[in-house]
Amino acid sequence: MAGHESPEPADRKQFTDLTAELAAESEPRRVCDPAFLHGVVVGFDGSTSSERALAYAIGMVRRSGCGLIIVHVANRLPTTVWAGCEPPVFVDVPDHRTEVLGLELACADHLSEVPWILVERGGDICHELEEVGREYEADAIVVGSTHGIVGRIFGSVAGRLAKRAKRPVIVIP
């Protein structure tokens, strides 16, 4: 056939190498530390209920020998409250609490026996905890229960997370 050549074996090899390279580039790259894959994610904000959740998660990590991923979700407020604009736009509020929590955790004796990292996120608490759990392929997410009127009006983080999460959620009272 004029103008059509059948590829030589060397050409096929180059084509398959190129295909393999493209497939490798299209695979999602991990943004997390592989040492903490299949660990335990715990939501932590320094409250009493999150401290209880952290203590429970530390026990889980000790028993299973995996890593602990402590997640602090920074505040995000809708600008519609201030500007009256539609659709809602979210503004990250500077939150130095993560730095303070990190220092407190670094000095905590009960964390000295387990491998742990602190991850800061901004946004919806439920979404961010589930997203971190997905990134680290976590075996479980541990959260403290919400008490008070805010939890009754808007729904508790633990309740919303338990409904939507793709992995086990453990709620500590």
Secondary structure, 3 states (H helix, E strand, C coil): CCCCCCCCHHHHHHHHHHHHHHHHHHCCCCCCCHHHCCCEEEECCCCHHHHHHHHHHHHHHHHHCCCEEEEEEECEEECHHHHCCCCCCEEECCCCHHHHHHHHHHHCHHHCCCCEEEEEEECCHHHHHHHHHHHCCCCEEEEECCCCHHHHHHCCHHHHHHHHCCCCEEEEC
